[in-house]
Amino acid sequence: MKKQLFFMAMLMAMSLSASAQQQQVTISLPRQSFEGWDSQTNTMRVVPGKYQIFVGGSSAEAAKNVIEVKVK
């Protein structure tokens, strides 16, 4: 089962020329983003598995921008 992590990133609007431009951005997600409660040890721990990360300035935009990561 894939877990879903909703992460909304607001980026300042920039005026772009008529040609399409791309930029690479790096977003660091803290370890806590992938933690869950372990009732056997009564602690929070990273839950391994596949996660879907939705990124966008709105929910409609985020639905189109899905990144899948595997956490070990």
N, CA, C and O atoms as a Tripos MOL2 file, in Angstrom:
@<TRIPOS>MOLECULE
protein
  288   287    72     0     0
PROTEIN
NO_CHARGES

@<TRIPOS>ATOM
      1 N           0.8360   -1.1870    0.0000 N.3       1 MET1
      2 CA          0.0000    0.0000    0.0000 C.3       1 MET1
      3 C           0.8760    1.2440    0.0000 C.2       1 MET1
      4 O           1.8150    1.3470    0.7890 O.2       1 MET1
      5 N           0.5790    2.1620   -0.8600 N.am      2 LYS2
      6 CA          1.3220    3.4110   -0.9280 C.3       2 LYS2
      7 C           0.7680    4.3890    0.0940 C.2       2 LYS2
      8 O          -0.4430    4.4900    0.2880 O.2       2 LYS2
      9 N           1.6610    5.0950    0.7340 N.am      3 LYS3
     10 CA          1.2530    6.1570    1.6410 C.3       3 LYS3
     11 C           1.2560    7.4460    0.8530 C.2       3 LYS3
     12 O           1.9920    7.5700   -0.1260 O.2       3 LYS3
     13 N           0.4660    8.3860    1.2490 N.am      4 GLN4
     14 CA          0.4190    9.6580    0.5430 C.3       4 GLN4
     15 C           0.8660   10.7710    1.4690 C.2       4 GLN4
     16 O           0.4210   10.8780    2.6120 O.2       4 GLN4
     17 N           1.7420   11.5810    0.9550 N.am      5 LEU5
     18 CA          2.2530   12.7240    1.7000 C.3       5 LEU5
     19 C           1.8920   13.9680    0.9110 C.2       5 LEU5
     20 O           2.3540   14.1520   -0.2150 O.2       5 LEU5
     21 N           1.0740   14.8160    1.4950 N.am      6 PHE6
     22 CA          0.6480   16.0350    0.8150 C.3       6 PHE6
     23 C           1.5490   17.1740    1.2490 C.2       6 PHE6
     24 O           1.6030   17.5350    2.4240 O.2       6 PHE6
     25 N           2.2460   17.7260    0.2880 N.am      7 PHE7
     26 CA          3.1880   18.8050    0.5490 C.3       7 PHE7
     27 C           2.9010   19.9110   -0.4370 C.2       7 PHE7
     28 O           3.1310   19.7520   -1.6360 O.2       7 PHE7
     29 N           2.4090   21.0120    0.0440 N.am      8 MET8
     30 CA          2.0690   22.1280   -0.8290 C.3       8 MET8
     31 C           3.1950   23.1530   -0.7730 C.2       8 MET8
     32 O           3.5340   23.6690    0.2910 O.2       8 MET8
     33 N           3.7550   23.4300   -1.9140 N.am      9 ALA9
     34 CA          4.8350   24.4120   -1.9890 C.3       9 ALA9
     35 C           4.3460   25.6270   -2.7570 C.2       9 ALA9
     36 O           3.9030   25.5200   -3.9000 O.2       9 ALA9
     37 N           4.4280   26.7510   -2.1340 N.am     10 MET10
     38 CA          4.0460   27.9930   -2.7980 C.3      10 MET10
     39 C           5.3170   28.6360   -3.3360 C.2      10 MET10
     40 O           6.2560   28.9070   -2.5890 O.2      10 MET10
     41 N           5.3310   28.8670   -4.6040 N.am     11 LEU11
     42 CA          6.4630   29.5430   -5.2270 C.3      11 LEU11
     43 C           6.0050   30.9030   -5.7230 C.2      11 LEU11
     44 O           4.8920   31.0470   -6.2300 O.2      11 LEU11
     45 N           6.8550   31.8840   -5.5780 N.am     12 MET12
     46 CA          6.5040   33.2280   -6.0400 C.3      12 MET12
     47 C           6.3730   33.2080   -7.5510 C.2      12 MET12
     48 O           7.1840   32.6020   -8.2510 O.2      12 MET12
     49 N           5.3560   33.8710   -8.0360 N.am     13 ALA13
     50 CA          5.1410   33.9440   -9.4860 C.3      13 ALA13
     51 C           6.2280   34.8060  -10.1060 C.2      13 ALA13
     52 O           6.5760   35.8750   -9.6040 O.2      13 ALA13
     53 N           6.7370   34.3130  -11.1880 N.am     14 MET14
     54 CA          7.7750   35.0500  -11.8970 C.3      14 MET14
     55 C           7.2880   35.2930  -13.3190 C.2      14 MET14
     56 O           6.6450   34.4350  -13.9230 O.2      14 MET14
     57 N           7.5970   36.4530  -13.8370 N.am     15 SER15
     58 CA          7.2020   36.6920  -15.2210 C.3      15 SER15
     59 C           8.1770   35.9490  -16.1260 C.2      15 SER15
     60 O           9.3910   36.1250  -16.0210 O.2      15 SER15
     61 N           7.6460   35.1270  -17.0050 N.am     16 LEU16
     62 CA          8.4630   34.3280  -17.9020 C.3      16 LEU16
     63 C           8.3030   34.8380  -19.3190 C.2      16 LEU16
     64 O           7.2750   35.4140  -19.6750 O.2      16 LEU16
     65 N           9.3200   34.6210  -20.1120 N.am     17 SER17
     66 CA          9.2100   34.9870  -21.5150 C.3      17 SER17
     67 C           8.2700   34.0100  -22.2050 C.2      17 SER17
     68 O           7.8240   33.0460  -21.5820 O.2      17 SER17
     69 N           7.9650   34.2340  -23.4600 N.am     18 ALA18
     70 CA          7.0240   33.3880  -24.1860 C.3      18 ALA18
     71 C           7.4900   31.9410  -24.2670 C.2      18 ALA18
     72 O           6.6630   31.0320  -24.3180 O.2      18 ALA18
     73 N           8.7890   31.7140  -24.2790 N.am     19 SER19
     74 CA          9.2830   30.3380  -24.3320 C.3      19 SER19
     75 C           9.2050   29.7040  -22.9400 C.2      19 SER19
     76 O           9.4070   30.3700  -21.9240 O.2      19 SER19
     77 N           8.9080   28.4000  -22.9200 N.am     20 ALA20
     78 CA          8.7880   27.6870  -21.6400 C.3      20 ALA20
     79 C          10.1640   27.5800  -20.9850 C.2      20 ALA20
     80 O          11.1730   27.3620  -21.6560 O.2      20 ALA20
     81 N          10.1830   27.7370  -19.6800 N.am     21 GLN21
     82 CA         11.4170   27.6170  -18.9270 C.3      21 GLN21
     83 C          11.2340   26.5780  -17.8380 C.2      21 GLN21
     84 O          10.1350   26.4160  -17.3060 O.2      21 GLN21
     85 N          12.3020   25.8760  -17.5070 N.am     22 GLN22
     86 CA         12.2700   24.9100  -16.4270 C.3      22 GLN22
     87 C          13.3410   25.2670  -15.4220 C.2      22 GLN22
     88 O          14.4100   25.7650  -15.7740 O.2      22 GLN22
     89 N          13.0350   25.0020  -14.1680 N.am     23 GLN23
     90 CA         14.0020   25.2050  -13.1060 C.3      23 GLN23
     91 C          14.0000   23.9700  -12.2240 C.2      23 GLN23
     92 O          12.9560   23.3600  -11.9940 O.2      23 GLN23
     93 N          15.1580   23.6100  -11.7380 N.am     24 GLN24
     94 CA         15.2530   22.5010  -10.8010 C.3      24 GLN24
     95 C          15.2230   23.0710   -9.3980 C.2      24 GLN24
     96 O          15.9520   24.0120   -9.0840 O.2      24 GLN24
     97 N          14.3860   22.5050   -8.5620 N.am     25 VAL25
     98 CA         14.3110   22.9200   -7.1660 C.3      25 VAL25
     99 C          14.5230   21.6960   -6.2850 C.2      25 VAL25
    100 O          14.1760   20.5750   -6.6570 O.2      25 VAL25
    101 N          15.0900   21.9290   -5.1270 N.am     26 THR26
    102 CA         15.3010   20.8650   -4.1540 C.3      26 THR26
    103 C          14.4830   21.1960   -2.9200 C.2      26 THR26
    104 O          14.5930   22.2880   -2.3640 O.2      26 THR26
    105 N          13.6730   20.2600   -2.5030 N.am     27 ILE27
    106 CA         12.8660   20.4290   -1.2940 C.3      27 ILE27
    107 C          13.2590   19.3240   -0.3360 C.2      27 ILE27
    108 O          13.1160   18.1430   -0.6520 O.2      27 ILE27
    109 N          13.7490   19.6970    0.8260 N.am     28 SER28
    110 CA         14.1390   18.7090    1.8310 C.3      28 SER28
    111 C          12.9410   18.3870    2.7090 C.2      28 SER28
    112 O          12.3130   19.2790    3.2790 O.2      28 SER28
    113 N          12.6350   17.1110    2.8090 N.am     29 LEU29
    114 CA         11.5500   16.6830    3.6840 C.3      29 LEU29
    115 C          12.1680   16.1020    4.9520 C.2      29 LEU29
    116 O          13.0160   15.2140    4.8770 O.2      29 LEU29
    117 N          11.7530   16.5930    6.1060 N.am     30 PRO30
    118 CA         12.3420   16.0910    7.3470 C.3      30 PRO30
    119 C          11.9780   14.6210    7.5830 C.2      30 PRO30
    120 O          10.9700   14.1270    7.0790 O.2      30 PRO30
    121 N          12.7960   13.9580    8.3350 N.am     31 ARG31
    122 CA         12.5990   12.5460    8.6860 C.3      31 ARG31
    123 C          11.1890   12.3180    9.2380 C.2      31 ARG31
    124 O          10.5770   11.2850    8.9650 O.2      31 ARG31
    125 N          10.6820   13.2630   10.0030 N.am     32 GLN32
    126 CA          9.3640   13.1460   10.6270 C.3      32 GLN32
    127 C           8.2530   12.9790    9.5980 C.2      32 GLN32
    128 O           7.1840   12.4640    9.9250 O.2      32 GLN32
    129 N           8.4860   13.4050    8.3670 N.am     33 SER33
    130 CA          7.4770   13.2680    7.3190 C.3      33 SER33
    131 C           7.1530   11.8100    7.0280 C.2      33 SER33
    132 O           6.0790   11.5020    6.5130 O.2      33 SER33
    133 N           8.0720   10.9190    7.3550 N.am     34 PHE34
    134 CA          7.9130    9.5120    7.0490 C.3      34 PHE34
    135 C           7.7920    8.6490    8.3070 C.2      34 PHE34
    136 O           7.9530    7.4300    8.2440 O.2      34 PHE34
    137 N           7.5090    9.2820    9.4460 N.am     35 GLU35
    138 CA          7.4040    8.5500   10.7010 C.3      35 GLU35
    139 C           5.9710    8.1610   11.0180 C.2      35 GLU35
    140 O           5.0150    8.8110   10.5950 O.2      35 GLU35
    141 N           5.8530    7.0900   11.7690 N.am     36 GLY36
    142 CA          4.5650    6.6480   12.2810 C.3      36 GLY36
    143 C           4.7680    6.0770   13.6770 C.2      36 GLY36
    144 O           5.8970    5.7980   14.0830 O.2      36 GLY36
    145 N           3.6880    5.9070   14.3990 N.am     37 TRP37
    146 CA          3.7680    5.4200   15.7780 C.3      37 TRP37
    147 C           3.9560    3.9070   15.7860 C.2      37 TRP37
    148 O           3.1950    3.1800   15.1480 O.2      37 TRP37
    149 N           4.9710    3.4330   16.5120 N.am     38 ASP38
    150 CA          5.2260    2.0040   16.6840 C.3      38 ASP38
    151 C           4.7150    1.6180   18.0690 C.2      38 ASP38
    152 O           5.3390    1.9430   19.0790 O.2      38 ASP38
    153 N           3.5870    0.9270   18.1140 N.am     39 SER39
    154 CA          2.9590    0.5950   19.3980 C.3      39 SER39
    155 C           3.7470   -0.4550   20.1780 C.2      39 SER39
    156 O           3.5590   -0.5900   21.3870 O.2      39 SER39
    157 N           4.6180   -1.1930   19.5090 N.am     40 GLN40
    158 CA          5.4190   -2.1980   20.2180 C.3      40 GLN40
    159 C           6.5240   -1.5560   21.0470 C.2      40 GLN40
    160 O           6.8450   -2.0230   22.1400 O.2      40 GLN40
    161 N           7.1020   -0.4830   20.5170 N.am     41 THR41
    162 CA          8.1880    0.1890   21.2400 C.3      41 THR41
    163 C           7.7440    1.5150   21.8650 C.2      41 THR41
    164 O           8.5130    2.1610   22.5760 O.2      41 THR41
    165 N           6.5000    1.9120   21.5920 N.am     42 ASN42
    166 CA          5.9720    3.1940   22.0750 C.3      42 ASN42
    167 C           6.8530    4.3730   21.6620 C.2      42 ASN42
    168 O           7.1260    5.2770   22.4520 O.2      42 ASN42
    169 N           7.2860    4.3360   20.4040 N.am     43 THR43
    170 CA          8.1050    5.4200   19.8570 C.3      43 THR43
    171 C           7.6750    5.7010   18.4240 C.2      43 THR43
    172 O           7.0000    4.8930   17.7860 O.2      43 THR43
    173 N           8.0800    6.8530   17.9420 N.am     44 MET44
    174 CA          7.8880    7.1770   16.5370 C.3      44 MET44
    175 C           9.0560    6.5780   15.7800 C.2      44 MET44
    176 O          10.1890    6.6130   16.2610 O.2      44 MET44
    177 N           8.7960    6.0200   14.5850 N.am     45 ARG45
    178 CA          9.8700    5.4790   13.7610 C.3      45 ARG45
    179 C           9.5200    5.6780   12.2970 C.2      45 ARG45
    180 O           8.3520    5.8390   11.9420 O.2      45 ARG45
    181 N          10.5430    5.6650   11.4500 N.am     46 VAL46
    182 CA         10.3270    5.7830   10.0100 C.3      46 VAL46
    183 C           9.6220    4.5180    9.5400 C.2      46 VAL46
    184 O          10.0460    3.4050    9.8500 O.2      46 VAL46
    185 N           8.5400    4.7030    8.7860 N.am     47 VAL47
    186 CA          7.7690    3.5860    8.2560 C.3      47 VAL47
    187 C           8.2310    3.3250    6.8290 C.2      47 VAL47
    188 O           7.9720    4.1420    5.9450 O.2      47 VAL47
    189 N           8.9120    2.1980    6.5830 N.am     48 PRO48
    190 CA          9.3790    1.9100    5.2320 C.3      48 PRO48
    191 C           8.2060    1.6840    4.2800 C.2      48 PRO48
    192 O           7.1220    1.2840    4.7020 O.2      48 PRO48
    193 N           8.4320    1.9420    3.0060 N.am     49 GLY49
    194 CA          7.4070    1.7010    2.0010 C.3      49 GLY49
    195 C           7.4610    2.7270    0.8960 C.2      49 GLY49
    196 O           8.3630    3.5640    0.8450 O.2      49 GLY49
    197 N           6.4900    2.6530    0.0170 N.am     50 LYS50
    198 CA          6.3880    3.6010   -1.0960 C.3      50 LYS50
    199 C           5.4760    4.7480   -0.6790 C.2      50 LYS50
    200 O           4.4200    4.5390   -0.0820 O.2      50 LYS50
    201 N           5.8990    5.9470   -1.0020 N.am     51 TYR51
    202 CA          5.1370    7.1540   -0.6950 C.3      51 TYR51
    203 C           4.8750    7.9210   -1.9780 C.2      51 TYR51
    204 O           5.7100    7.9360   -2.8820 O.2      51 TYR51
    205 N           3.7270    8.5490   -2.0540 N.am     52 GLN52
    206 CA          3.4210    9.4700   -3.1390 C.3      52 GLN52
    207 C           3.4620   10.8700   -2.5500 C.2      52 GLN52
    208 O           2.7920   11.1590   -1.5580 O.2      52 GLN52
    209 N           4.2500   11.7280   -3.1670 N.am     53 ILE53
    210 CA          4.3730   13.1100   -2.7070 C.3      53 ILE53
    211 C           3.7130   13.9940   -3.7520 C.2      53 ILE53
    212 O           4.0870   13.9660   -4.9250 O.2      53 ILE53
    213 N           2.7370   14.7730   -3.3280 N.am     54 PHE54
    214 CA          2.0030   15.6690   -4.2080 C.3      54 PHE54
    215 C           2.5470   17.0770   -3.9960 C.2      54 PHE54
    216 O           2.5700   17.5690   -2.8680 O.2      54 PHE54
    217 N           2.9840   17.7270   -5.0720 N.am     55 VAL55
    218 CA          3.5940   19.0440   -4.9690 C.3      55 VAL55
    219 C           2.8400   20.0160   -5.8660 C.2      55 VAL55
    220 O           2.6200   19.7340   -7.0440 O.2      55 VAL55
    221 N           2.4430   21.1650   -5.3090 N.am     56 GLY56
    222 CA          1.7720   22.1680   -6.1120 C.3      56 GLY56
    223 C           1.3270   23.3450   -5.2810 C.2      56 GLY56
    224 O           1.3270   23.2990   -4.0510 O.2      56 GLY56
    225 N           0.9540   24.3850   -5.9620 N.am     57 GLY57
    226 CA          0.4680   25.5860   -5.3030 C.3      57 GLY57
    227 C          -1.0050   25.5080   -4.9510 C.2      57 GLY57
    228 O          -1.5260   26.3590   -4.2300 O.2      57 GLY57
    229 N          -1.6890   24.4640   -5.4730 N.am     58 SER58
    230 CA         -3.1040   24.2400   -5.1590 C.3      58 SER58
    231 C          -3.3550   22.7410   -5.2260 C.2      58 SER58
    232 O          -2.5160   22.0000   -5.7390 O.2      58 SER58
    233 N          -4.4870   22.2830   -4.7210 N.am     59 SER59
    234 CA         -4.7770   20.8540   -4.7520 C.3      59 SER59
    235 C          -4.9340   20.3540   -6.1890 C.2      59 SER59
    236 O          -4.5470   19.2260   -6.4960 O.2      59 SER59
    237 N          -5.4900   21.1720   -7.0580 N.am     60 ALA60
    238 CA         -5.6470   20.7730   -8.4650 C.3      60 ALA60
    239 C          -4.2880   20.6220   -9.1330 C.2      60 ALA60
    240 O          -4.0620   19.6850   -9.8980 O.2      60 ALA60
    241 N          -3.3940   21.5420   -8.8410 N.am     61 GLU61
    242 CA         -2.0510   21.4880   -9.4110 C.3      61 GLU61
    243 C          -1.2650   20.3170   -8.8280 C.2      61 GLU61
    244 O          -0.5230   19.6470   -9.5470 O.2      61 GLU61
    245 N          -1.4240   20.0700   -7.5380 N.am     62 ALA62
    246 CA         -0.6940   18.9850   -6.8780 C.3      62 ALA62
    247 C          -1.1160   17.6230   -7.4100 C.2      62 ALA62
    248 O          -0.3010   16.7030   -7.4610 O.2      62 ALA62
    249 N          -2.3740   17.4820   -7.8060 N.am     63 ALA63
    250 CA         -2.8540   16.2070   -8.3440 C.3      63 ALA63
    251 C          -2.1410   15.8480   -9.6430 C.2      63 ALA63
    252 O          -2.0850   14.6780  -10.0190 O.2      63 ALA63
    253 N          -1.6040   16.8420  -10.3200 N.am     64 LYS64
    254 CA         -0.8990   16.6120  -11.5890 C.3      64 LYS64
    255 C           0.5980   16.3770  -11.3920 C.2      64 LYS64
    256 O           1.2770   15.9020  -12.3030 O.2      64 LYS64
    257 N           1.1110   16.7040  -10.2180 N.am     65 ASN65
    258 CA          2.5570   16.6350   -9.9480 C.3      65 ASN65
    259 C           2.8190   15.6420   -8.8110 C.2      65 ASN65
    260 O           2.9520   16.0240   -7.6490 O.2      65 ASN65
    261 N           2.8880   14.3780   -9.1720 N.am     66 VAL66
    262 CA          3.0800   13.3300   -8.1680 C.3      66 VAL66
    263 C           4.4690   12.7430   -8.3250 C.2      66 VAL66
    264 O           4.8820   12.3610   -9.4210 O.2      66 VAL66
    265 N           5.1830   12.6770   -7.2100 N.am     67 ILE67
    266 CA          6.5090   12.0810   -7.1680 C.3      67 ILE67
    267 C           6.4060   10.8510   -6.2770 C.2      67 ILE67
    268 O           5.8540   10.9250   -5.1790 O.2      67 ILE67
    269 N           6.9270    9.7310   -6.7360 N.am     68 GLU68
    270 CA          6.8780    8.5190   -5.9320 C.3      68 GLU68
    271 C           8.2780    8.2310   -5.4070 C.2      68 GLU68
    272 O           9.2450    8.2340   -6.1680 O.2      68 GLU68
    273 N           8.3830    7.9830   -4.1010 N.am     69 VAL69
    274 CA          9.6740    7.6680   -3.4800 C.3      69 VAL69
    275 C           9.5320    6.3860   -2.6660 C.2      69 VAL69
    276 O           8.4490    6.0450   -2.1910 O.2      69 VAL69
    277 N          10.6440    5.6950   -2.5210 N.am     70 LYS70
    278 CA         10.6740    4.4950   -1.6990 C.3      70 LYS70
    279 C          11.5510    4.7720   -0.4880 C.2      70 LYS70
    280 O          12.7000    5.1900   -0.6270 O.2      70 LYS70
    281 N          11.0100    4.5400    0.6880 N.am     71 VAL71
    282 CA         11.7360    4.7730    1.9390 C.3      71 VAL71
    283 C          12.0970    3.4120    2.5340 C.2      71 VAL71
    284 O          11.2390    2.5470    2.7080 O.2      71 VAL71
    285 N          13.3660    3.2430    2.8370 N.am     72 LYS72
    286 CA         13.8320    1.9690    3.4170 C.3      72 LYS72
    287 C          13.9690    2.0630    4.9060 C.2      72 LYS72
    288 O          14.3490    1.0870    5.5530 O.2      72 LYS72
@<TRIPOS>BOND
     1     1     2 1
     2     2     3 1
     3     3     4 2
     4     3     5 am
     5     5     6 1
     6     6     7 1
     7     7     8 2
     8     7     9 am
     9     9    10 1
    10    10    11 1
    11    11    12 2
    12    11    13 am
    13    13    14 1
    14    14    15 1
    15    15    16 2
    16    15    17 am
    17    17    18 1
    18    18    19 1
    19    19    20 2
    20    19    21 am
    21    21    22 1
    22    22    23 1
    23    23    24 2
    24    23    25 am
    25    25    26 1
    26    26    27 1
    27    27    28 2
    28    27    29 am
    29    29    30 1
    30    30    31 1
    31    31    32 2
    32    31    33 am
    33    33    34 1
    34    34    35 1
    35    35    36 2
    36    35    37 am
    37    37    38 1
    38    38    39 1
    39    39    40 2
    40    39    41 am
    41    41    42 1
    42    42    43 1
    43    43    44 2
    44    43    45 am
    45    45    46 1
    46    46    47 1
    47    47    48 2
    48    47    49 am
    49    49    50 1
    50    50    51 1
    51    51    52 2
    52    51    53 am
    53    53    54 1
    54    54    55 1
    55    55    56 2
    56    55    57 am
    57    57    58 1
    58    58    59 1
    59    59    60 2
    60    59    61 am
    61    61    62 1
    62    62    63 1
    63    63    64 2
    64    63    65 am
    65    65    66 1
    66    66    67 1
    67    67    68 2
    68    67    69 am
    69    69    70 1
    70    70    71 1
    71    71    72 2
    72    71    73 am
    73    73    74 1
    74    74    75 1
    75    75    76 2
    76    75    77 am
    77    77    78 1
    78    78    79 1
    79    79    80 2
    80    79    81 am
    81    81    82 1
    82    82    83 1
    83    83    84 2
    84    83    85 am
    85    85    86 1
    86    86    87 1
    87    87    88 2
    88    87    89 am
    89    89    90 1
    90    90    91 1
    91    91    92 2
    92    91    93 am
    93    93    94 1
    94    94    95 1
    95    95    96 2
    96    95    97 am
    97    97    98 1
    98    98    99 1
    99    99   100 2
   100    99   101 am
   101   101   102 1
   102   102   103 1
   103   103   104 2
   104   103   105 am
   105   105   106 1
   106   106   107 1
   107   107   108 2
   108   107   109 am
   109   109   110 1
   110   110   111 1
   111   111   112 2
   112   111   113 am
   113   113   114 1
   114   114   115 1
   115   115   116 2
   116   115   117 am
   117   117   118 1
   118   118   119 1
   119   119   120 2
   120   119   121 am
   121   121   122 1
   122   122   123 1
   123   123   124 2
   124   123   125 am
   125   125   126 1
   126   126   127 1
   127   127   128 2
   128   127   129 am
   129   129   130 1
   130   130   131 1
   131   131   132 2
   132   131   133 am
   133   133   134 1
   134   134   135 1
   135   135   136 2
   136   135   137 am
   137   137   138 1
   138   138   139 1
   139   139   140 2
   140   139   141 am
   141   141   142 1
   142   142   143 1
   143   143   144 2
   144   143   145 am
   145   145   146 1
   146   146   147 1
   147   147   148 2
   148   147   149 am
   149   149   150 1
   150   150   151 1
   151   151   152 2
   152   151   153 am
   153   153   154 1
   154   154   155 1
   155   155   156 2
   156   155   157 am
   157   157   158 1
   158   158   159 1
   159   159   160 2
   160   159   161 am
   161   161   162 1
   162   162   163 1
   163   163   164 2
   164   163   165 am
   165   165   166 1
   166   166   167 1
   167   167   168 2
   168   167   169 am
   169   169   170 1
   170   170   171 1
   171   171   172 2
   172   171   173 am
   173   173   174 1
   174   174   175 1
   175   175   176 2
   176   175   177 am
   177   177   178 1
   178   178   179 1
   179   179   180 2
   180   179   181 am
   181   181   182 1
   182   182   183 1
   183   183   184 2
   184   183   185 am
   185   185   186 1
   186   186   187 1
   187   187   188 2
   188   187   189 am
   189   189   190 1
   190   190   191 1
   191   191   192 2
   192   191   193 am
   193   193   194 1
   194   194   195 1
   195   195   196 2
   196   195   197 am
   197   197   198 1
   198   198   199 1
   199   199   200 2
   200   199   201 am
   201   201   202 1
   202   202   203 1
   203   203   204 2
   204   203   205 am
   205   205   206 1
   206   206   207 1
   207   207   208 2
   208   207   209 am
   209   209   210 1
   210   210   211 1
   211   211   212 2
   212   211   213 am
   213   213   214 1
   214   214   215 1
   215   215   216 2
   216   215   217 am
   217   217   218 1
   218   218   219 1
   219   219   220 2
   220   219   221 am
   221   221   222 1
   222   222   223 1
   223   223   224 2
   224   223   225 am
   225   225   226 1
   226   226   227 1
   227   227   228 2
   228   227   229 am
   229   229   230 1
   230   230   231 1
   231   231   232 2
   232   231   233 am
   233   233   234 1
   234   234   235 1
   235   235   236 2
   236   235   237 am
   237   237   238 1
   238   238   239 1
   239   239   240 2
   240   239   241 am
   241   241   242 1
   242   242   243 1
   243   243   244 2
   244   243   245 am
   245   245   246 1
   246   246   247 1
   247   247   248 2
   248   247   249 am
   249   249   250 1
   250   250   251 1
   251   251   252 2
   252   251   253 am
   253   253   254 1
   254   254   255 1
   255   255   256 2
   256   255   257 am
   257   257   258 1
   258   258   259 1
   259   259   260 2
   260   259   261 am
   261   261   262 1
   262   262   263 1
   263   263   264 2
   264   263   265 am
   265   265   266 1
   266   266   267 1
   267   267   268 2
   268   267   269 am
   269   269   270 1
   270   270   271 1
   271   271   272 2
   272   271   273 am
   273   273   274 1
   274   274   275 1
   275   275   276 2
   276   275   277 am
   277   277   278 1
   278   278   279 1
   279   279   280 2
   280   279   281 am
   281   281   282 1
   282   282   283 1
   283   283   284 2
   284   283   285 am
   285   285   286 1
   286   286   287 1
   287   287   288 2
@<TRIPOS>SUBSTRUCTURE
     1 MET1         2 RESIDUE 1 A MET
     2 LYS2         6 RESIDUE 1 A LYS
     3 LYS3        10 RESIDUE 1 A LYS
     4 GLN4        14 RESIDUE 1 A GLN
     5 LEU5        18 RESIDUE 1 A LEU
     6 PHE6        22 RESIDUE 1 A PHE
     7 PHE7        26 RESIDUE 1 A PHE
     8 MET8        30 RESIDUE 1 A MET
     9 ALA9        34 RESIDUE 1 A ALA
    10 MET10       38 RESIDUE 1 A MET
    11 LEU11       42 RESIDUE 1 A LEU
    12 MET12       46 RESIDUE 1 A MET
    13 ALA13       50 RESIDUE 1 A ALA
    14 MET14       54 RESIDUE 1 A MET
    15 SER15       58 RESIDUE 1 A SER
    16 LEU16       62 RESIDUE 1 A LEU
    17 SER17       66 RESIDUE 1 A SER
    18 ALA18       70 RESIDUE 1 A ALA
    19 SER19       74 RESIDUE 1 A SER
    20 ALA20       78 RESIDUE 1 A ALA
    21 GLN21       82 RESIDUE 1 A GLN
    22 GLN22       86 RESIDUE 1 A GLN
    23 GLN23       90 RESIDUE 1 A GLN
    24 GLN24       94 RESIDUE 1 A GLN
    25 VAL25       98 RESIDUE 1 A VAL
    26 THR26      102 RESIDUE 1 A THR
    27 ILE27      106 RESIDUE 1 A ILE
    28 SER28      110 RESIDUE 1 A SER
    29 LEU29      114 RESIDUE 1 A LEU
    30 PRO30      118 RESIDUE 1 A PRO
    31 ARG31      122 RESIDUE 1 A ARG
    32 GLN32      126 RESIDUE 1 A GLN
    33 SER33      130 RESIDUE 1 A SER
    34 PHE34      134 RESIDUE 1 A PHE
    35 GLU35      138 RESIDUE 1 A GLU
    36 GLY36      142 RESIDUE 1 A GLY
    37 TRP37      146 RESIDUE 1 A TRP
    38 ASP38      150 RESIDUE 1 A ASP
    39 SER39      154 RESIDUE 1 A SER
    40 GLN40      158 RESIDUE 1 A GLN
    41 THR41      162 RESIDUE 1 A THR
    42 ASN42      166 RESIDUE 1 A ASN
    43 THR43      170 RESIDUE 1 A THR
    44 MET44      174 RESIDUE 1 A MET
    45 ARG45      178 RESIDUE 1 A ARG
    46 VAL46      182 RESIDUE 1 A VAL
    47 VAL47      186 RESIDUE 1 A VAL
    48 PRO48      190 RESIDUE 1 A PRO
    49 GLY49      194 RESIDUE 1 A GLY
    50 LYS50      198 RESIDUE 1 A LYS
    51 TYR51      202 RESIDUE 1 A TYR
    52 GLN52      206 RESIDUE 1 A GLN
    53 ILE53      210 RESIDUE 1 A ILE
    54 PHE54      214 RESIDUE 1 A PHE
    55 VAL55      218 RESIDUE 1 A VAL
    56 GLY56      222 RESIDUE 1 A GLY
    57 GLY57      226 RESIDUE 1 A GLY
    58 SER58      230 RESIDUE 1 A SER
    59 SER59      234 RESIDUE 1 A SER
    60 ALA60      238 RESIDUE 1 A ALA
    61 GLU61      242 RESIDUE 1 A GLU
    62 ALA62      246 RESIDUE 1 A ALA
    63 ALA63      250 RESIDUE 1 A ALA
    64 LYS64      254 RESIDUE 1 A LYS
    65 ASN65      258 RESIDUE 1 A ASN
    66 VAL66      262 RESIDUE 1 A VAL
    67 ILE67      266 RESIDUE 1 A ILE
    68 GLU68      270 RESIDUE 1 A GLU
    69 VAL69      274 RESIDUE 1 A VAL
    70 LYS70      278 RESIDUE 1 A LYS
    71 VAL71      282 RESIDUE 1 A VAL
    72 LYS72      286 RESIDUE 1 A LYS
